[in-house]
């Protein structure tokens, strides 16, 4: 007789402003980068629009031909400056643990440089089954499909687009730069105030998924 057991759930999480409050660390890193390069960067403004790739933000402050080299410098500085200054957002650890408790896998799919993403998770003691970096918006669908993710949790409309491109349920949290209205208009299936609400949502979602 064929097994009717449902496949294990895989949940993808975005990193910046979903699992971690990266604003303090990124602010400090942009401030240090401005001092190092002698180029003005409005760090206060930059941290209000986190989500897109680093090069997109740097292009606001540096000529296009300088952006690749400056991005490399930023990433080199980042590990020493930003990681220890960055806390987990409320409910982040519990959200990952809830996926594990449900017998699932938790992966992180982020636009952040992958090595630095792993440093954040290691520093905060958040144990992901896989970490895939350097993917933004629709590009995230590549990793979500590869890992068979049934749910993707993010804070940005780009995360919603990535989930929808992958055919994955989009769960959005309002802890980043995008409002509830923006996330819903982008096509989020579920919008939560933050990750503290995720375990309860997951416990209701899993029985429905098995029905």
C-alpha positions as CSV (number, residue, x, y, z in Angstrom):
1,X,0.0,0.0,0.0
2,X,1.4,3.4,-1.0
3,X,2.4,5.8,1.9
4,X,0.1,8.8,2.4
5,X,2.6,10.6,4.5
6,X,3.0,14.2,3.5
7,X,6.5,15.3,2.4
8,X,8.5,17.2,4.9
9,X,7.9,20.9,4.8
10,X,10.7,23.2,3.8
11,X,10.4,26.8,4.9
12,X,12.6,29.5,3.4
13,X,13.4,32.7,5.3
14,X,14.9,35.9,4.1
15,X,17.6,37.3,6.4
16,X,17.8,41.1,6.6
17,X,14.8,42.6,8.5
18,X,13.2,39.1,8.6
19,X,15.4,37.1,10.8
20,X,17.9,39.8,11.8
21,X,17.7,43.6,12.5
22,X,20.6,44.4,10.3
23,X,20.2,48.2,10.5
24,X,22.7,48.8,13.3
25,X,25.5,46.8,11.7
26,X,24.9,48.1,8.2
27,X,24.7,51.7,9.5
28,X,28.1,51.2,11.2
29,X,29.6,49.6,8.1
30,X,28.4,52.4,5.7
31,X,29.8,55.0,8.2
32,X,33.1,53.2,8.2
33,X,33.0,52.9,4.4
34,X,32.4,56.6,4.0
35,X,35.4,57.4,6.2
36,X,37.6,54.9,4.4
37,X,36.7,56.1,0.9
38,X,36.2,59.8,1.7
39,X,32.8,59.6,0.0
40,X,29.6,60.9,1.6
41,X,27.0,58.1,2.4
42,X,23.8,58.9,4.2
43,X,23.8,55.8,6.4
44,X,20.5,56.9,8.1
45,X,18.8,56.9,4.7
46,X,20.5,53.7,3.4
47,X,19.2,51.6,6.3
48,X,15.6,52.6,5.5
49,X,15.7,50.7,2.2
50,X,17.3,47.4,2.9
51,X,16.5,44.4,0.8
52,X,17.9,45.0,-2.7
53,X,21.5,44.0,-3.6
54,X,24.4,46.0,-2.2
55,X,25.4,47.3,-5.6
56,X,22.0,49.0,-6.0
57,X,22.5,51.0,-2.8
58,X,26.2,51.8,-3.5
59,X,25.2,53.2,-7.0
60,X,23.5,56.1,-5.2
61,X,26.9,57.2,-3.8
62,X,29.6,56.0,-6.1
63,X,30.1,56.2,-9.9
64,X,29.1,53.0,-11.7
65,X,32.7,52.0,-12.6
66,X,33.7,52.1,-8.9
67,X,30.8,50.1,-7.5
68,X,32.3,46.6,-7.9
69,X,35.5,47.5,-6.1
70,X,33.7,49.4,-3.4
71,X,31.3,46.5,-2.9
72,X,34.3,44.1,-2.4
73,X,35.7,46.6,0.2
74,X,32.4,46.8,2.0
75,X,32.1,43.0,2.2
76,X,35.6,42.8,3.6
77,X,34.8,45.4,6.3
78,X,31.4,43.9,7.0
79,X,32.5,40.8,8.9
80,X,34.5,42.8,11.5
81,X,32.0,45.7,11.9
82,X,28.5,44.5,11.2
83,X,28.1,41.0,12.5
84,X,28.4,41.5,16.3
85,X,26.3,44.7,16.1
86,X,23.3,42.9,14.6
87,X,20.7,41.3,16.8
88,X,18.1,38.7,15.9
89,X,14.6,40.1,15.4
90,X,11.9,39.0,18.0
91,X,10.7,35.5,17.3
92,X,13.5,34.6,14.8
93,X,14.9,31.7,16.7
94,X,11.5,30.5,17.7
95,X,10.3,30.6,14.1
96,X,13.1,28.4,12.9
97,X,12.6,26.0,15.8
98,X,8.9,25.8,15.0
99,X,9.7,24.5,11.5
100,X,12.0,21.9,13.0
101,X,9.4,20.9,15.6
102,X,7.0,20.3,12.8
103,X,9.5,17.9,11.2
104,X,10.5,20.4,8.5
105,X,13.6,22.0,7.2
106,X,14.5,25.7,7.5
107,X,16.6,27.4,4.9
108,X,17.8,31.0,4.4
109,X,17.6,32.6,1.0
110,X,19.0,36.1,0.9
111,X,20.4,38.8,-1.3
112,X,23.3,39.2,1.2
113,X,26.8,38.0,0.4
114,X,26.5,34.3,1.4
115,X,29.6,34.2,3.6
116,X,28.4,37.1,5.7
117,X,24.9,35.7,5.9
118,X,26.4,32.5,7.4
119,X,28.5,34.6,9.9
120,X,25.3,36.3,11.1
121,X,23.5,33.0,11.7
122,X,26.5,31.4,13.4
123,X,26.9,34.5,15.7
124,X,23.3,34.4,16.7
125,X,23.0,30.7,17.1
126,X,20.3,30.3,14.4
127,X,20.9,26.9,12.7
128,X,19.6,26.8,9.1
129,X,19.6,23.6,7.1
130,X,21.0,25.6,4.1
131,X,22.0,29.1,3.4
132,X,21.9,30.5,-0.1
133,X,23.1,34.0,-0.7
134,X,23.4,36.5,-3.5
135,X,19.8,36.1,-4.8
136,X,17.4,39.0,-5.0
137,X,13.6,39.1,-5.8
138,X,12.7,36.7,-8.6
139,X,16.2,35.1,-8.5
140,X,15.3,33.6,-5.1
141,X,12.9,31.3,-6.9
142,X,16.0,29.3,-8.1
143,X,16.9,28.3,-4.6
144,X,13.3,27.9,-3.4
145,X,12.6,25.4,-6.2
146,X,15.9,23.6,-5.8
147,X,15.2,23.0,-2.1
148,X,11.5,22.3,-2.6
149,X,10.3,25.1,-0.3
150,X,6.6,25.2,0.3
151,X,6.7,28.5,2.2
152,X,8.9,31.6,1.9
153,X,9.0,34.2,4.7
154,X,10.3,37.7,3.9
155,X,9.8,41.4,4.6
156,X,10.1,43.0,1.2
157,X,8.0,43.0,-1.9
158,X,11.0,41.5,-3.6
159,X,10.6,38.5,-1.3
160,X,7.0,38.2,-2.3
161,X,7.9,38.3,-6.0
162,X,10.5,35.5,-5.4
163,X,8.0,33.3,-3.6
164,X,5.3,33.8,-6.3
165,X,7.8,33.1,-9.1
166,X,8.7,29.8,-7.4
167,X,5.0,28.9,-6.8
168,X,5.7,29.0,-3.1
169,X,3.3,30.3,-0.4
170,X,4.4,33.9,0.4
171,X,4.4,34.8,4.1
172,X,5.4,38.4,4.8
173,X,6.3,40.1,8.0
174,X,6.0,43.9,8.5
175,X,9.5,44.3,10.1
176,X,11.2,45.8,7.1
177,X,10.7,48.8,4.8
178,X,7.4,47.6,3.2
179,X,4.0,48.2,4.7
180,X,1.2,45.7,5.1
181,X,-0.6,47.3,2.1
182,X,2.5,47.1,-0.1
183,X,3.1,43.5,0.7
184,X,-0.5,42.5,0.1
185,X,-0.6,44.4,-3.2
186,X,2.6,42.6,-4.2
187,X,0.7,39.3,-3.7
188,X,1.6,38.1,-0.3
189,X,-0.6,35.2,0.8
190,X,-0.2,35.9,4.5
191,X,1.0,39.1,6.3
192,X,2.1,38.8,9.9
193,X,3.2,41.7,12.2
194,X,6.5,39.9,13.0
195,X,7.9,36.4,13.5
196,X,6.6,36.1,17.0
197,X,3.3,35.2,15.2
198,X,4.8,32.7,12.9
199,X,4.7,29.5,15.1
200,X,1.0,29.9,15.7
201,X,0.4,30.5,12.0
202,X,2.5,27.4,11.2
203,X,0.7,25.2,13.6
204,X,-2.6,26.1,11.9
205,X,-1.2,25.8,8.4
206,X,0.3,22.3,8.8
207,X,-3.0,20.5,9.6
208,X,-4.6,22.3,6.7
209,X,-1.7,21.2,4.4
210,X,-2.2,17.6,5.4
211,X,-6.0,17.6,5.0
